Amino acid sequence: MQPAGANAMATGARIALVAGASGLVGRALLARLCADPQVAAVHALVRRPLQLRHPKLQLHVVDFARLPPLPAAGEAYLALGTTIAVAGTREAFRAVDFDASLAVARAALEAGVRRIGLVSAMGANPRSPVFYNRTKGELEQALAALPLDALVVARPALLLGDRARLGQPHRRGEHLAARLDRWLRPLLPGQLRAITAEDVAAALAAEVPRASGHTILGSARMQGASAAPHRNA
């Protein structure tokens, strides 16, 4: 994969990288970025081919453990993620949620990226006794140490979306939690309410191009973002 897109960037057009394009938020990000008139090209890094087509979209099948040089870009979105149940072991989980994400961020820096949006999780904390939250927090910490102009971290509560439509495994706990959220939603503070993948994607796509420094987006702040008028439309 040869670096590409430098000419578009020189004219001020935005070039974006997306890792994790097969997931709920990643797929929503692709749609959002491709629809943005200020984005000239979107490069999606995937483990396997996807049946997606758009004039702006270029799919790159990669091995995240051995990344090639990435196309030139100005911003990157990290939406890679799994669960321990799906991965099978803590080591396999960390290989995706920490190692692969950090590898993409470092390779993206080499390709010119200075703005990164990350899909993390509510409760992310590098000192958490919960392995999942600790891993998410350690990734945030590692990314914050990179020489970026902007790091925007989305910390959604429970994600809502049709995983079956994307060919993802059914998550029984997620299904039960979504039902509880519907019953208890009026009583829950915004930060704890379940949120759609489209809202998370819309919040990141809006914030990354304009942010400066380290920004954290909680669920309360992202609720309803996909319904807001597009700033560039």
C-alpha positions as CSV (number, residue, x, y, z in Angstrom):
1,M,0.0,0.0,0.0
2,Q,1.7,3.2,-1.2
3,P,1.0,6.5,0.6
4,A,-1.6,8.4,-1.3
5,G,-3.8,11.5,-1.0
6,A,-1.1,14.1,-0.6
7,N,-2.4,16.2,-3.5
8,A,-5.9,16.3,-2.0
9,M,-4.5,17.3,1.4
10,A,-2.4,20.1,-0.2
11,T,-5.6,21.7,-1.5
12,G,-7.3,21.6,2.0
13,A,-9.5,18.6,1.3
14,R,-9.8,16.2,4.2
15,I,-8.5,12.6,4.0
16,A,-9.6,10.2,6.7
17,L,-8.5,6.8,7.9
18,V,-10.9,4.4,9.6
19,A,-9.9,1.3,11.5
20,G,-12.7,-1.0,12.6
21,A,-15.0,-0.3,9.7
22,S,-16.9,-3.6,10.1
23,G,-18.2,-2.7,13.6
24,L,-21.3,-0.6,14.7
25,V,-19.5,2.7,15.1
26,G,-17.0,2.1,12.3
27,R,-19.7,1.4,9.8
28,A,-21.6,4.5,10.9
29,L,-18.4,6.6,10.6
30,L,-17.8,5.4,7.1
31,A,-21.3,6.6,6.1
32,R,-20.9,9.9,7.9
33,L,-17.5,10.7,6.4
34,C,-18.4,9.7,2.9
35,A,-21.4,12.0,3.0
36,D,-19.3,14.9,4.2
37,P,-18.6,17.3,1.2
38,Q,-15.4,18.4,2.9
39,V,-14.0,14.9,2.9
40,A,-12.3,14.0,-0.3
41,A,-11.4,10.3,0.5
42,V,-11.9,7.7,3.2
43,H,-9.5,4.9,3.6
44,A,-10.9,1.9,5.6
45,L,-8.5,-0.6,7.2
46,V,-10.2,-4.0,7.4
47,R,-9.3,-7.5,8.3
48,R,-11.3,-9.0,5.4
49,P,-13.1,-7.6,2.3
50,L,-16.4,-5.8,2.9
51,Q,-19.3,-5.4,0.4
52,L,-19.2,-1.6,0.5
53,R,-19.0,0.8,-2.4
54,H,-18.7,4.6,-2.5
55,P,-16.7,6.9,-4.9
56,K,-14.8,8.3,-1.9
57,L,-14.1,5.0,-0.2
58,Q,-11.0,2.8,-0.6
59,L,-10.9,-0.5,1.3
60,H,-7.5,-1.8,2.4
61,V,-7.3,-5.4,3.7
62,V,-4.5,-5.4,6.3
63,D,-2.9,-7.5,9.0
64,F,-3.1,-5.3,12.0
65,A,-0.1,-7.0,13.5
66,R,2.0,-6.2,10.4
67,L,0.7,-2.9,9.1
68,P,2.1,-1.6,5.8
69,P,2.7,2.1,5.2
70,L,-0.7,3.8,5.3
71,P,-2.1,6.3,2.8
72,A,-1.5,10.0,3.5
73,A,-4.3,11.4,5.7
74,G,-5.0,14.2,8.2
75,E,-7.3,12.4,10.6
76,A,-7.9,8.9,11.8
77,Y,-10.7,7.1,13.6
78,L,-10.0,4.1,15.8
79,A,-13.1,1.9,16.2
80,L,-11.4,-1.5,16.6
81,G,-12.8,-3.6,19.4
82,T,-13.9,-7.0,20.6
83,T,-14.9,-8.7,23.8
84,I,-13.1,-11.3,25.9
85,A,-16.0,-13.7,25.2
86,V,-15.5,-13.3,21.4
87,A,-11.7,-13.1,21.5
88,G,-11.4,-16.1,23.8
89,T,-8.6,-14.9,26.1
90,R,-7.5,-11.7,27.7
91,E,-4.4,-11.7,25.5
92,A,-6.4,-12.0,22.3
93,F,-8.7,-9.2,23.5
94,R,-5.7,-6.9,24.3
95,A,-4.2,-7.7,20.9
96,V,-7.2,-6.1,19.2
97,D,-8.3,-3.3,21.7
98,F,-4.8,-2.1,22.6
99,D,-2.0,-3.4,20.3
100,A,-3.8,-3.1,17.0
101,S,-5.3,0.3,17.8
102,L,-2.0,1.7,19.0
103,A,-0.2,0.3,15.9
104,V,-2.7,2.0,13.6
105,A,-2.2,5.3,15.5
106,R,1.5,5.1,15.2
107,A,1.3,4.2,11.5
108,A,-1.2,7.0,10.9
109,L,1.3,9.5,12.4
110,E,3.8,8.4,9.9
111,A,1.2,9.0,7.2
112,G,0.7,12.6,8.3
113,V,-2.3,12.2,10.7
114,R,-2.4,14.7,13.5
115,R,-6.0,14.2,14.6
116,I,-7.4,11.0,16.0
117,G,-10.9,10.0,17.2
118,L,-11.1,7.0,19.4
119,V,-14.1,4.8,20.3
120,S,-13.3,3.9,24.0
121,A,-15.8,3.0,26.7
122,M,-17.5,4.5,29.7
123,G,-15.4,3.6,32.7
124,A,-12.1,3.5,30.8
125,N,-9.3,4.0,33.4
126,P,-5.7,2.7,33.3
127,R,-5.9,2.0,37.1
128,S,-9.2,0.2,37.0
129,P,-9.4,-3.3,38.6
130,V,-11.7,-4.3,35.7
131,F,-9.5,-5.7,32.9
132,Y,-11.7,-4.4,30.1
133,N,-11.8,-0.8,31.5
134,R,-8.1,-0.9,32.4
135,T,-7.2,-1.9,28.8
136,K,-9.3,0.9,27.4
137,G,-7.8,3.4,29.8
138,E,-4.2,2.2,29.0
139,L,-4.9,2.8,25.3
140,E,-6.2,6.3,25.9
141,Q,-3.1,7.0,28.0
142,A,-0.8,5.7,25.2
143,L,-2.5,7.8,22.6
144,A,-2.4,10.9,24.7
145,A,1.4,10.6,24.7
146,L,1.6,10.8,20.9
147,P,2.4,14.1,19.2
148,L,-1.1,14.9,18.0
149,D,-2.9,18.2,17.5
150,A,-6.1,16.6,18.7
151,L,-7.2,13.4,20.4
152,V,-11.0,13.0,20.8
153,V,-12.1,10.1,22.9
154,A,-15.7,8.9,22.8
155,R,-16.7,7.0,26.0
156,P,-20.2,5.7,25.2
157,A,-22.3,3.7,27.6
158,L,-24.1,0.7,26.1
159,L,-24.0,0.8,22.4
160,L,-27.2,0.2,20.5
161,G,-27.2,-1.2,17.0
162,D,-28.0,-4.2,14.8
163,R,-24.9,-6.4,15.1
164,A,-26.6,-9.3,13.3
165,R,-27.0,-7.1,10.2
166,L,-23.2,-6.6,10.2
167,G,-22.5,-10.3,10.7
168,Q,-21.3,-9.8,14.3
169,P,-21.8,-12.4,17.1
170,H,-24.9,-11.9,19.3
171,R,-24.0,-10.5,22.7
172,R,-26.6,-11.7,25.1
173,G,-25.6,-9.4,27.9
174,E,-25.8,-6.4,25.6
175,H,-29.3,-7.5,24.5
176,L,-30.5,-7.7,28.2
177,A,-28.9,-4.4,29.1
178,A,-30.7,-2.7,26.1
179,R,-34.0,-4.0,27.4
180,L,-33.3,-2.7,30.9
181,D,-32.3,0.7,29.4
182,R,-35.7,1.0,27.6
183,W,-37.5,0.4,30.9
184,L,-35.3,2.6,33.1
185,R,-34.3,5.3,30.6
186,P,-36.4,8.0,32.1
187,L,-34.7,7.5,35.5
188,L,-31.1,7.2,34.2
189,P,-28.8,10.2,34.0
190,G,-27.7,11.0,30.4
191,Q,-24.2,9.6,31.0
192,L,-25.6,6.2,31.8
193,R,-28.2,5.9,29.0
194,A,-27.5,3.6,26.1
195,I,-26.6,5.4,22.9
196,T,-26.8,4.5,19.2
197,A,-23.7,3.9,17.2
198,E,-24.8,6.6,14.8
199,D,-24.8,9.2,17.6
200,V,-21.2,8.2,18.6
201,A,-20.0,8.3,15.0
202,A,-21.7,11.7,14.4
203,A,-20.2,13.2,17.5
204,L,-16.7,12.0,16.6
205,A,-16.9,13.1,13.0
206,A,-18.0,16.6,14.1
207,E,-15.5,17.0,16.9
208,V,-12.3,15.6,15.4
209,P,-11.8,18.2,12.6
210,R,-12.2,21.2,15.0
211,A,-10.8,19.9,18.3
212,S,-7.6,21.0,20.0
213,G,-5.8,19.0,22.6
214,H,-7.4,16.2,24.5
215,T,-11.2,16.0,24.4
216,I,-13.5,13.4,26.1
217,L,-17.0,12.9,24.9
218,G,-19.3,11.1,27.3
219,S,-22.6,9.5,26.4
220,A,-24.6,12.5,27.7
221,R,-22.8,14.9,25.3
222,M,-23.2,12.6,22.3
223,Q,-26.9,11.8,22.7
224,G,-28.8,12.9,19.6
225,A,-25.7,14.0,17.7
226,S,-26.8,12.1,14.5
227,A,-30.0,14.1,14.4
228,A,-28.2,17.5,14.4
229,P,-27.9,19.3,11.1
230,H,-24.6,18.5,9.3
231,R,-22.3,21.5,9.6
232,N,-21.0,21.2,6.1
233,A,-24.2,20.3,4.3
